[in-house]
Amino acid sequence: MDTTMTVRLSKDDKEIIARYAQAIGRSASDIMREAVLDRIEDELDLALYRQAMQEYRENSLSYSLDEALKLLEID
């Protein structure tokens, strides 16, 4: 079931979003939902990157592609 969330915007921001949505043939709701979810995904990706880099700094063991293929027994 869909639910509603209210967002407060300035008149200018509302107009920009509405005009953009109209120009690309989408609803403002779709545009805003995608923008928020994309932002969350980007932040999660960045957090995972930072975690991976920290783990690499703590243990910098790495393998070349050829070494990884051999270890995984992939020809």
PyMOL Python script that loads the backbone (N, CA, C, O; Angstrom):
from pymol import cmd

cmd.read_pdbstr("""\
ATOM      1  N   MET A   1       0.837  -1.176   0.000  1.00  0.00           N
ATOM      2  CA  MET A   1       0.000   0.000   0.000  1.00  0.00           C
ATOM      3  C   MET A   1       0.886   1.246   0.000  1.00  0.00           C
ATOM      4  O   MET A   1       1.828   1.345   0.786  1.00  0.00           O
ATOM      5  N   ASP A   2       0.584   2.172  -0.867  1.00  0.00           N
ATOM      6  CA  ASP A   2       1.329   3.426  -0.917  1.00  0.00           C
ATOM      7  C   ASP A   2       0.920   4.310   0.250  1.00  0.00           C
ATOM      8  O   ASP A   2      -0.200   4.229   0.756  1.00  0.00           O
ATOM      9  N   THR A   3       1.838   5.140   0.657  1.00  0.00           N
ATOM     10  CA  THR A   3       1.563   6.088   1.727  1.00  0.00           C
ATOM     11  C   THR A   3       2.067   7.454   1.306  1.00  0.00           C
ATOM     12  O   THR A   3       2.793   7.571   0.319  1.00  0.00           O
ATOM     13  N   THR A   4       1.699   8.469   2.029  1.00  0.00           N
ATOM     14  CA  THR A   4       2.046   9.839   1.671  1.00  0.00           C
ATOM     15  C   THR A   4       3.022  10.414   2.673  1.00  0.00           C
ATOM     16  O   THR A   4       2.931  10.155   3.873  1.00  0.00           O
ATOM     17  N   MET A   5       3.964  11.202   2.162  1.00  0.00           N
ATOM     18  CA  MET A   5       4.901  11.938   3.004  1.00  0.00           C
ATOM     19  C   MET A   5       4.855  13.382   2.525  1.00  0.00           C
ATOM     20  O   MET A   5       4.875  13.649   1.323  1.00  0.00           O
ATOM     21  N   THR A   6       4.794  14.292   3.459  1.00  0.00           N
ATOM     22  CA  THR A   6       4.735  15.709   3.118  1.00  0.00           C
ATOM     23  C   THR A   6       6.124  16.317   3.200  1.00  0.00           C
ATOM     24  O   THR A   6       6.876  16.059   4.140  1.00  0.00           O
ATOM     25  N   VAL A   7       6.451  17.126   2.205  1.00  0.00           N
ATOM     26  CA  VAL A   7       7.734  17.823   2.174  1.00  0.00           C
ATOM     27  C   VAL A   7       7.448  19.303   2.009  1.00  0.00           C
ATOM     28  O   VAL A   7       6.655  19.698   1.154  1.00  0.00           O
ATOM     29  N   ARG A   8       8.085  20.111   2.817  1.00  0.00           N
ATOM     30  CA  ARG A   8       7.913  21.565   2.703  1.00  0.00           C
ATOM     31  C   ARG A   8       8.972  22.114   1.751  1.00  0.00           C
ATOM     32  O   ARG A   8      10.165  21.844   1.891  1.00  0.00           O
ATOM     33  N   LEU A   9       8.500  22.890   0.784  1.00  0.00           N
ATOM     34  CA  LEU A   9       9.379  23.490  -0.220  1.00  0.00           C
ATOM     35  C   LEU A   9       9.066  24.961  -0.356  1.00  0.00           C
ATOM     36  O   LEU A   9       7.950  25.403  -0.080  1.00  0.00           O
ATOM     37  N   SER A  10      10.055  25.710  -0.782  1.00  0.00           N
ATOM     38  CA  SER A  10       9.772  27.103  -1.134  1.00  0.00           C
ATOM     39  C   SER A  10       8.963  27.085  -2.435  1.00  0.00           C
ATOM     40  O   SER A  10       8.947  26.087  -3.155  1.00  0.00           O
ATOM     41  N   LYS A  11       8.308  28.185  -2.718  1.00  0.00           N
ATOM     42  CA  LYS A  11       7.533  28.275  -3.969  1.00  0.00           C
ATOM     43  C   LYS A  11       8.442  28.088  -5.169  1.00  0.00           C
ATOM     44  O   LYS A  11       8.067  27.432  -6.142  1.00  0.00           O
ATOM     45  N   ASP A  12       9.639  28.662  -5.104  1.00  0.00           N
ATOM     46  CA  ASP A  12      10.577  28.540  -6.217  1.00  0.00           C
ATOM     47  C   ASP A  12      10.994  27.082  -6.430  1.00  0.00           C
ATOM     48  O   ASP A  12      11.009  26.596  -7.560  1.00  0.00           O
ATOM     49  N   ASP A  13      11.331  26.392  -5.341  1.00  0.00           N
ATOM     50  CA  ASP A  13      11.725  24.985  -5.465  1.00  0.00           C
ATOM     51  C   ASP A  13      10.583  24.145  -6.021  1.00  0.00           C
ATOM     52  O   ASP A  13      10.797  23.289  -6.879  1.00  0.00           O
ATOM     53  N   LYS A  14       9.382  24.389  -5.534  1.00  0.00           N
ATOM     54  CA  LYS A  14       8.207  23.648  -6.022  1.00  0.00           C
ATOM     55  C   LYS A  14       8.017  23.875  -7.514  1.00  0.00           C
ATOM     56  O   LYS A  14       7.732  22.936  -8.258  1.00  0.00           O
ATOM     57  N   GLU A  15       8.173  25.107  -7.948  1.00  0.00           N
ATOM     58  CA  GLU A  15       8.001  25.426  -9.361  1.00  0.00           C
ATOM     59  C   GLU A  15       9.078  24.759 -10.221  1.00  0.00           C
ATOM     60  O   GLU A  15       8.782  24.232 -11.293  1.00  0.00           O
ATOM     61  N   ILE A  16      10.318  24.783  -9.752  1.00  0.00           N
ATOM     62  CA  ILE A  16      11.410  24.141 -10.490  1.00  0.00           C
ATOM     63  C   ILE A  16      11.140  22.653 -10.652  1.00  0.00           C
ATOM     64  O   ILE A  16      11.278  22.105 -11.746  1.00  0.00           O
ATOM     65  N   ILE A  17      10.756  22.004  -9.566  1.00  0.00           N
ATOM     66  CA  ILE A  17      10.483  20.562  -9.609  1.00  0.00           C
ATOM     67  C   ILE A  17       9.297  20.265 -10.510  1.00  0.00           C
ATOM     68  O   ILE A  17       9.351  19.339 -11.320  1.00  0.00           O
ATOM     69  N   ALA A  18       8.235  21.034 -10.380  1.00  0.00           N
ATOM     70  CA  ALA A  18       7.033  20.814 -11.194  1.00  0.00           C
ATOM     71  C   ALA A  18       7.323  21.009 -12.678  1.00  0.00           C
ATOM     72  O   ALA A  18       6.881  20.213 -13.507  1.00  0.00           O
ATOM     73  N   ARG A  19       8.059  22.060 -13.016  1.00  0.00           N
ATOM     74  CA  ARG A  19       8.384  22.314 -14.428  1.00  0.00           C
ATOM     75  C   ARG A  19       9.305  21.234 -14.996  1.00  0.00           C
ATOM     76  O   ARG A  19       9.140  20.799 -16.136  1.00  0.00           O
ATOM     77  N   TYR A  20      10.269  20.810 -14.190  1.00  0.00           N
ATOM     78  CA  TYR A  20      11.169  19.742 -14.637  1.00  0.00           C
ATOM     79  C   TYR A  20      10.376  18.465 -14.880  1.00  0.00           C
ATOM     80  O   TYR A  20      10.534  17.819 -15.915  1.00  0.00           O
ATOM     81  N   ALA A  21       9.536  18.106 -13.940  1.00  0.00           N
ATOM     82  CA  ALA A  21       8.728  16.891 -14.075  1.00  0.00           C
ATOM     83  C   ALA A  21       7.858  16.961 -15.323  1.00  0.00           C
ATOM     84  O   ALA A  21       7.765  15.992 -16.077  1.00  0.00           O
ATOM     85  N   GLN A  22       7.232  18.093 -15.537  1.00  0.00           N
ATOM     86  CA  GLN A  22       6.385  18.269 -16.720  1.00  0.00           C
ATOM     87  C   GLN A  22       7.213  18.153 -17.998  1.00  0.00           C
ATOM     88  O   GLN A  22       6.774  17.541 -18.972  1.00  0.00           O
ATOM     89  N   ALA A  23       8.398  18.735 -17.996  1.00  0.00           N
ATOM     90  CA  ALA A  23       9.251  18.720 -19.186  1.00  0.00           C
ATOM     91  C   ALA A  23       9.669  17.308 -19.575  1.00  0.00           C
ATOM     92  O   ALA A  23       9.832  17.016 -20.760  1.00  0.00           O
ATOM     93  N   ILE A  24       9.842  16.435 -18.598  1.00  0.00           N
ATOM     94  CA  ILE A  24      10.261  15.069 -18.921  1.00  0.00           C
ATOM     95  C   ILE A  24       9.108  14.072 -18.850  1.00  0.00           C
ATOM     96  O   ILE A  24       9.311  12.864 -18.972  1.00  0.00           O
ATOM     97  N   GLY A  25       7.899  14.589 -18.653  1.00  0.00           N
ATOM     98  CA  GLY A  25       6.711  13.734 -18.696  1.00  0.00           C
ATOM     99  C   GLY A  25       6.567  12.804 -17.506  1.00  0.00           C
ATOM    100  O   GLY A  25       6.068  11.687 -17.644  1.00  0.00           O
ATOM    101  N   ARG A  26       6.997  13.252 -16.352  1.00  0.00           N
ATOM    102  CA  ARG A  26       6.899  12.442 -15.136  1.00  0.00           C
ATOM    103  C   ARG A  26       6.204  13.254 -14.066  1.00  0.00           C
ATOM    104  O   ARG A  26       6.046  14.468 -14.195  1.00  0.00           O
ATOM    105  N   SER A  27       5.793  12.585 -13.019  1.00  0.00           N
ATOM    106  CA  SER A  27       5.164  13.315 -11.919  1.00  0.00           C
ATOM    107  C   SER A  27       6.240  13.859 -10.982  1.00  0.00           C
ATOM    108  O   SER A  27       7.335  13.306 -10.877  1.00  0.00           O
ATOM    109  N   ALA A  28       5.905  14.941 -10.313  1.00  0.00           N
ATOM    110  CA  ALA A  28       6.825  15.516  -9.334  1.00  0.00           C
ATOM    111  C   ALA A  28       7.097  14.496  -8.227  1.00  0.00           C
ATOM    112  O   ALA A  28       8.215  14.415  -7.717  1.00  0.00           O
ATOM    113  N   SER A  29       6.099  13.736  -7.864  1.00  0.00           N
ATOM    114  CA  SER A  29       6.261  12.709  -6.837  1.00  0.00           C
ATOM    115  C   SER A  29       7.310  11.683  -7.250  1.00  0.00           C
ATOM    116  O   SER A  29       8.165  11.309  -6.448  1.00  0.00           O
ATOM    117  N   ASP A  30       7.245  11.227  -8.505  1.00  0.00           N
ATOM    118  CA  ASP A  30       8.235  10.265  -9.002  1.00  0.00           C
ATOM    119  C   ASP A  30       9.642  10.855  -8.991  1.00  0.00           C
ATOM    120  O   ASP A  30      10.601  10.190  -8.597  1.00  0.00           O
ATOM    121  N   ILE A  31       9.757  12.100  -9.423  1.00  0.00           N
ATOM    122  CA  ILE A  31      11.058  12.772  -9.474  1.00  0.00           C
ATOM    123  C   ILE A  31      11.657  12.871  -8.074  1.00  0.00           C
ATOM    124  O   ILE A  31      12.834  12.569  -7.872  1.00  0.00           O
ATOM    125  N   MET A  32      10.852  13.290  -7.122  1.00  0.00           N
ATOM    126  CA  MET A  32      11.344  13.465  -5.759  1.00  0.00           C
ATOM    127  C   MET A  32      11.677  12.129  -5.108  1.00  0.00           C
ATOM    128  O   MET A  32      12.687  12.018  -4.413  1.00  0.00           O
ATOM    129  N   ARG A  33      10.851  11.121  -5.320  1.00  0.00           N
ATOM    130  CA  ARG A  33      11.116   9.794  -4.754  1.00  0.00           C
ATOM    131  C   ARG A  33      12.440   9.252  -5.281  1.00  0.00           C
ATOM    132  O   ARG A  33      13.276   8.780  -4.510  1.00  0.00           O
ATOM    133  N   GLU A  34      12.628   9.320  -6.595  1.00  0.00           N
ATOM    134  CA  GLU A  34      13.865   8.820  -7.188  1.00  0.00           C
ATOM    135  C   GLU A  34      15.083   9.599  -6.697  1.00  0.00           C
ATOM    136  O   GLU A  34      16.131   9.012  -6.429  1.00  0.00           O
ATOM    137  N   ALA A  35      14.947  10.913  -6.579  1.00  0.00           N
ATOM    138  CA  ALA A  35      16.069  11.739  -6.124  1.00  0.00           C
ATOM    139  C   ALA A  35      16.479  11.359  -4.707  1.00  0.00           C
ATOM    140  O   ALA A  35      17.669  11.237  -4.415  1.00  0.00           O
ATOM    141  N   VAL A  36      15.508  11.172  -3.835  1.00  0.00           N
ATOM    142  CA  VAL A  36      15.816  10.817  -2.447  1.00  0.00           C
ATOM    143  C   VAL A  36      16.435   9.424  -2.381  1.00  0.00           C
ATOM    144  O   VAL A  36      17.434   9.223  -1.691  1.00  0.00           O
ATOM    145  N   LEU A  37      15.854   8.469  -3.087  1.00  0.00           N
ATOM    146  CA  LEU A  37      16.387   7.108  -3.058  1.00  0.00           C
ATOM    147  C   LEU A  37      17.777   7.036  -3.685  1.00  0.00           C
ATOM    148  O   LEU A  37      18.629   6.288  -3.206  1.00  0.00           O
ATOM    149  N   ASP A  38      18.018   7.804  -4.751  1.00  0.00           N
ATOM    150  CA  ASP A  38      19.358   7.864  -5.345  1.00  0.00           C
ATOM    151  C   ASP A  38      20.362   8.436  -4.353  1.00  0.00           C
ATOM    152  O   ASP A  38      21.487   7.947  -4.253  1.00  0.00           O
ATOM    153  N   ARG A  39      19.962   9.464  -3.624  1.00  0.00           N
ATOM    154  CA  ARG A  39      20.846  10.072  -2.627  1.00  0.00           C
ATOM    155  C   ARG A  39      21.194   9.070  -1.533  1.00  0.00           C
ATOM    156  O   ARG A  39      22.350   8.967  -1.121  1.00  0.00           O
ATOM    157  N   ILE A  40      20.192   8.335  -1.067  1.00  0.00           N
ATOM    158  CA  ILE A  40      20.436   7.329  -0.036  1.00  0.00           C
ATOM    159  C   ILE A  40      21.382   6.257  -0.560  1.00  0.00           C
ATOM    160  O   ILE A  40      22.311   5.850   0.139  1.00  0.00           O
ATOM    161  N   GLU A  41      21.152   5.800  -1.782  1.00  0.00           N
ATOM    162  CA  GLU A  41      22.016   4.781  -2.377  1.00  0.00           C
ATOM    163  C   GLU A  41      23.455   5.291  -2.497  1.00  0.00           C
ATOM    164  O   GLU A  41      24.402   4.564  -2.200  1.00  0.00           O
ATOM    165  N   ASP A  42      23.612   6.546  -2.934  1.00  0.00           N
ATOM    166  CA  ASP A  42      24.951   7.129  -3.056  1.00  0.00           C
ATOM    167  C   ASP A  42      25.654   7.176  -1.701  1.00  0.00           C
ATOM    168  O   ASP A  42      26.839   6.857  -1.602  1.00  0.00           O
ATOM    169  N   GLU A  43      24.930   7.572  -0.665  1.00  0.00           N
ATOM    170  CA  GLU A  43      25.535   7.656   0.664  1.00  0.00           C
ATOM    171  C   GLU A  43      25.896   6.268   1.194  1.00  0.00           C
ATOM    172  O   GLU A  43      26.930   6.102   1.840  1.00  0.00           O
ATOM    173  N   LEU A  44      25.052   5.277   0.927  1.00  0.00           N
ATOM    174  CA  LEU A  44      25.370   3.911   1.345  1.00  0.00           C
ATOM    175  C   LEU A  44      26.582   3.385   0.588  1.00  0.00           C
ATOM    176  O   LEU A  44      27.446   2.730   1.170  1.00  0.00           O
ATOM    177  N   ASP A  45      26.645   3.673  -0.717  1.00  0.00           N
ATOM    178  CA  ASP A  45      27.808   3.265  -1.512  1.00  0.00           C
ATOM    179  C   ASP A  45      29.082   3.909  -0.961  1.00  0.00           C
ATOM    180  O   ASP A  45      30.119   3.253  -0.860  1.00  0.00           O
ATOM    181  N   LEU A  46      29.002   5.173  -0.612  1.00  0.00           N
ATOM    182  CA  LEU A  46      30.162   5.874  -0.068  1.00  0.00           C
ATOM    183  C   LEU A  46      30.575   5.267   1.272  1.00  0.00           C
ATOM    184  O   LEU A  46      31.765   5.108   1.541  1.00  0.00           O
ATOM    185  N   ALA A  47      29.609   4.931   2.103  1.00  0.00           N
ATOM    186  CA  ALA A  47      29.924   4.313   3.396  1.00  0.00           C
ATOM    187  C   ALA A  47      30.602   2.962   3.186  1.00  0.00           C
ATOM    188  O   ALA A  47      31.561   2.634   3.885  1.00  0.00           O
ATOM    189  N   LEU A  48      30.111   2.179   2.231  1.00  0.00           N
ATOM    190  CA  LEU A  48      30.738   0.887   1.937  1.00  0.00           C
ATOM    191  C   LEU A  48      32.150   1.058   1.390  1.00  0.00           C
ATOM    192  O   LEU A  48      33.050   0.289   1.727  1.00  0.00           O
ATOM    193  N   TYR A  49      32.340   2.063   0.551  1.00  0.00           N
ATOM    194  CA  TYR A  49      33.673   2.355   0.023  1.00  0.00           C
ATOM    195  C   TYR A  49      34.630   2.708   1.165  1.00  0.00           C
ATOM    196  O   TYR A  49      35.751   2.203   1.228  1.00  0.00           O
ATOM    197  N   ARG A  50      34.178   3.569   2.049  1.00  0.00           N
ATOM    198  CA  ARG A  50      35.033   3.970   3.168  1.00  0.00           C
ATOM    199  C   ARG A  50      35.378   2.769   4.048  1.00  0.00           C
ATOM    200  O   ARG A  50      36.512   2.634   4.506  1.00  0.00           O
ATOM    201  N   GLN A  51      34.399   1.903   4.279  1.00  0.00           N
ATOM    202  CA  GLN A  51      34.637   0.704   5.077  1.00  0.00           C
ATOM    203  C   GLN A  51      35.653  -0.200   4.384  1.00  0.00           C
ATOM    204  O   GLN A  51      36.571  -0.711   5.027  1.00  0.00           O
ATOM    205  N   ALA A  52      35.495  -0.397   3.088  1.00  0.00           N
ATOM    206  CA  ALA A  52      36.422  -1.248   2.329  1.00  0.00           C
ATOM    207  C   ALA A  52      37.832  -0.664   2.353  1.00  0.00           C
ATOM    208  O   ALA A  52      38.808  -1.400   2.499  1.00  0.00           O
ATOM    209  N   MET A  53      37.941   0.655   2.211  1.00  0.00           N
ATOM    210  CA  MET A  53      39.260   1.285   2.236  1.00  0.00           C
ATOM    211  C   MET A  53      39.903   1.141   3.616  1.00  0.00           C
ATOM    212  O   MET A  53      41.112   0.928   3.710  1.00  0.00           O
ATOM    213  N   GLN A  54      39.119   1.255   4.680  1.00  0.00           N
ATOM    214  CA  GLN A  54      39.649   1.084   6.027  1.00  0.00           C
ATOM    215  C   GLN A  54      40.150  -0.343   6.213  1.00  0.00           C
ATOM    216  O   GLN A  54      41.228  -0.562   6.765  1.00  0.00           O
ATOM    217  N   GLU A  55      39.368  -1.309   5.753  1.00  0.00           N
ATOM    218  CA  GLU A  55      39.782  -2.709   5.849  1.00  0.00           C
ATOM    219  C   GLU A  55      41.051  -2.952   5.036  1.00  0.00           C
ATOM    220  O   GLU A  55      41.924  -3.705   5.468  1.00  0.00           O
ATOM    221  N   TYR A  56      41.163  -2.329   3.877  1.00  0.00           N
ATOM    222  CA  TYR A  56      42.356  -2.477   3.049  1.00  0.00           C
ATOM    223  C   TYR A  56      43.580  -1.879   3.751  1.00  0.00           C
ATOM    224  O   TYR A  56      44.666  -2.458   3.727  1.00  0.00           O
ATOM    225  N   ARG A  57      43.387  -0.716   4.373  1.00  0.00           N
ATOM    226  CA  ARG A  57      44.507  -0.091   5.088  1.00  0.00           C
ATOM    227  C   ARG A  57      44.986  -0.971   6.238  1.00  0.00           C
ATOM    228  O   ARG A  57      46.180  -1.027   6.531  1.00  0.00           O
ATOM    229  N   GLU A  58      44.050  -1.656   6.886  1.00  0.00           N
ATOM    230  CA  GLU A  58      44.404  -2.523   8.009  1.00  0.00           C
ATOM    231  C   GLU A  58      45.043  -3.825   7.546  1.00  0.00           C
ATOM    232  O   GLU A  58      45.872  -4.395   8.255  1.00  0.00           O
ATOM    233  N   ASN A  59      44.668  -4.293   6.379  1.00  0.00           N
ATOM    234  CA  ASN A  59      45.224  -5.531   5.819  1.00  0.00           C
ATOM    235  C   ASN A  59      45.281  -5.360   4.307  1.00  0.00           C
ATOM    236  O   ASN A  59      44.312  -5.656   3.606  1.00  0.00           O
ATOM    237  N   SER A  60      46.400  -4.890   3.813  1.00  0.00           N
ATOM    238  CA  SER A  60      46.511  -4.516   2.403  1.00  0.00           C
ATOM    239  C   SER A  60      46.815  -5.690   1.478  1.00  0.00           C
ATOM    240  O   SER A  60      47.345  -5.493   0.384  1.00  0.00           O
ATOM    241  N   LEU A  61      46.491  -6.888   1.899  1.00  0.00           N
ATOM    242  CA  LEU A  61      46.666  -8.048   1.037  1.00  0.00           C
ATOM    243  C   LEU A  61      45.760  -7.907  -0.180  1.00  0.00           C
ATOM    244  O   LEU A  61      44.563  -7.652  -0.048  1.00  0.00           O
ATOM    245  N   SER A  62      46.331  -8.072  -1.342  1.00  0.00           N
ATOM    246  CA  SER A  62      45.536  -7.977  -2.563  1.00  0.00           C
ATOM    247  C   SER A  62      46.065  -8.979  -3.578  1.00  0.00           C
ATOM    248  O   SER A  62      47.182  -9.483  -3.459  1.00  0.00           O
ATOM    249  N   TYR A  63      45.245  -9.252  -4.568  1.00  0.00           N
ATOM    250  CA  TYR A  63      45.581 -10.219  -5.608  1.00  0.00           C
ATOM    251  C   TYR A  63      45.387  -9.582  -6.974  1.00  0.00           C
ATOM    252  O   TYR A  63      44.503  -8.748  -7.168  1.00  0.00           O
ATOM    253  N   SER A  64      46.222  -9.986  -7.909  1.00  0.00           N
ATOM    254  CA  SER A  64      46.013  -9.568  -9.293  1.00  0.00           C
ATOM    255  C   SER A  64      44.820 -10.342  -9.832  1.00  0.00           C
ATOM    256  O   SER A  64      44.367 -11.305  -9.214  1.00  0.00           O
ATOM    257  N   LEU A  65      44.319  -9.927 -10.967  1.00  0.00           N
ATOM    258  CA  LEU A  65      43.196 -10.636 -11.580  1.00  0.00           C
ATOM    259  C   LEU A  65      43.581 -12.083 -11.863  1.00  0.00           C
ATOM    260  O   LEU A  65      42.803 -12.996 -11.587  1.00  0.00           O
ATOM    261  N   ASP A  66      44.756 -12.297 -12.402  1.00  0.00           N
ATOM    262  CA  ASP A  66      45.197 -13.665 -12.698  1.00  0.00           C
ATOM    263  C   ASP A  66      45.272 -14.513 -11.432  1.00  0.00           C
ATOM    264  O   ASP A  66      44.854 -15.671 -11.435  1.00  0.00           O
ATOM    265  N   GLU A  67      45.803 -13.942 -10.352  1.00  0.00           N
ATOM    266  CA  GLU A  67      45.881 -14.675  -9.087  1.00  0.00           C
ATOM    267  C   GLU A  67      44.492 -15.010  -8.552  1.00  0.00           C
ATOM    268  O   GLU A  67      44.262 -16.119  -8.069  1.00  0.00           O
ATOM    269  N   ALA A  68      43.584 -14.069  -8.635  1.00  0.00           N
ATOM    270  CA  ALA A  68      42.220 -14.301  -8.160  1.00  0.00           C
ATOM    271  C   ALA A  68      41.538 -15.394  -8.971  1.00  0.00           C
ATOM    272  O   ALA A  68      40.842 -16.241  -8.412  1.00  0.00           O
ATOM    273  N   LEU A  69      41.735 -15.379 -10.290  1.00  0.00           N
ATOM    274  CA  LEU A  69      41.132 -16.408 -11.129  1.00  0.00           C
ATOM    275  C   LEU A  69      41.671 -17.785 -10.782  1.00  0.00           C
ATOM    276  O   LEU A  69      40.918 -18.758 -10.742  1.00  0.00           O
ATOM    277  N   LYS A  70      42.978 -17.871 -10.529  1.00  0.00           N
ATOM    278  CA  LYS A  70      43.579 -19.151 -10.136  1.00  0.00           C
ATOM    279  C   LYS A  70      43.009 -19.624  -8.793  1.00  0.00           C
ATOM    280  O   LYS A  70      42.646 -20.791  -8.646  1.00  0.00           O
ATOM    281  N   LEU A  71      42.932 -18.713  -7.816  1.00  0.00           N
ATOM    282  CA  LEU A  71      42.398 -19.088  -6.497  1.00  0.00           C
ATOM    283  C   LEU A  71      40.954 -19.557  -6.582  1.00  0.00           C
ATOM    284  O   LEU A  71      40.539 -20.451  -5.844  1.00  0.00           O
ATOM    285  N   LEU A  72      40.192 -18.952  -7.482  1.00  0.00           N
ATOM    286  CA  LEU A  72      38.785 -19.319  -7.641  1.00  0.00           C
ATOM    287  C   LEU A  72      38.586 -20.459  -8.649  1.00  0.00           C
ATOM    288  O   LEU A  72      37.465 -20.893  -8.917  1.00  0.00           O
ATOM    289  N   GLU A  73      39.707 -20.923  -9.191  1.00  0.00           N
ATOM    290  CA  GLU A  73      39.701 -22.004 -10.183  1.00  0.00           C
ATOM    291  C   GLU A  73      38.811 -21.666 -11.379  1.00  0.00           C
ATOM    292  O   GLU A  73      38.002 -22.474 -11.837  1.00  0.00           O
ATOM    293  N   ILE A  74      38.995 -20.454 -11.858  1.00  0.00           N
ATOM    294  CA  ILE A  74      38.265 -19.981 -13.040  1.00  0.00           C
ATOM    295  C   ILE A  74      39.263 -19.841 -14.183  1.00  0.00           C
ATOM    296  O   ILE A  74      40.299 -19.192 -14.042  1.00  0.00           O
ATOM    297  N   ASP A  75      38.944 -20.447 -15.293  1.00  0.00           N
ATOM    298  CA  ASP A  75      39.867 -20.379 -16.457  1.00  0.00           C
ATOM    299  C   ASP A  75      39.496 -19.264 -17.381  1.00  0.00           C
ATOM    300  O   ASP A  75      40.155 -19.062 -18.400  1.00  0.00           O
TER     301      ASP A  75
END
""", "prot")
cmd.dss("prot")
cmd.show_as("cartoon", "prot")
cmd.util.cbc("prot")
cmd.orient("prot")
